[in-house]
């Protein structure tokens, strides 16, 4: 019983940490690219508003980086403390990508520090802007290497199993698994997309509050355009992800789609409820699951009937899939409507109700990120190392993990609230009008 409790609380604490960290990790991946694009546009157009976007976004970014470092460090510690058997078996395999992730972070942090402390110090502003390239590369590479670890857990390879040990390890083969391309692609594109829509939500909210400054209007247009581009890219990578699951983890796809019996021409099931194993009140799209899985409307899709019950992922992941895809489709339509409306000069694009939808899109995008990770991690169950080690075998047998859960929940609450308060005060005490006026009055030069 104690071992069951330890496994449950180890999973709960890991999920809590990852759910909190993924918000700041996503911001950490997406914001550097947004800063780079904004400063590039400001440089090319000689437009002070875009340059100010880069400056203000970078200022807020430092707060989220600090919290991301704390929670990322905690994840590393929890891997060793909560999952010692897993680390004993696979630790030497995942050591290389974990080290490379740390290196990528330091690479990013060094250039970010130089960038922040060299505003107005370059005669040619292009050189200051170029500092953002290694910052963006470092942020994306950090996400790449940590996602490689996750991909390895989903598709382990590059070793030989001997008893409870992995031998004859080939590090690069272990890093470049079949799961790696789609997982990395999806993490990066959704990270860029989510940050674009968060920044768009902030700009729309400022406009709704009556701050009808051209700065906010330009920020809204830029971020909604970028959001549309990366939302479409996320959808494309998501399609490849479905095809990967159909080939390598069909039970995960079957659980996400409530596809219980192997059949040809399988329907795609949206929403619905389970009543004694029977799906009710669902929306069925005929043969679409076969098409998404194999690009063939009549292809056979493997169901859960091909796997023993103790290897079935939890069926709740169906709702996570629906949430992720539903929000993604909504954001594509919303951003496409905005871009088209701006192009055609339709007045409803600036209506309050439409701007409120854009504001709603910010938190919805974060929810989609959370749902996607819950789908990915719970969908891998019961395996911590797919096909080799079960989650229950990798967890600690120590007691008292529930007290750690409570302690970390309090810490994350304080960090979350503290971050919001600091960011709010930072920008409330230094509104865009004040900053623009101070710059134009000679307190600084424009890039």
PyMOL commands that set and color helices and strands:
alter all, ss='L'
color gray80, all
select helices_A, chain A and resi 2-45+48-82+84-116+125-154+171-175+180-208+214-248+250-257+288-294+304-306+309-311+317-344+347-350+352-378+391-394+401-428+432-443
alter helices_A, ss='H'
color red, helices_A
select strands_A, chain A and resi 160-162+165-167+263-264+268-275+278-285+300-301+383-385+389-390
alter strands_A, ss='S'
color yellow, strands_A
deselect
rebuild
show_as cartoon
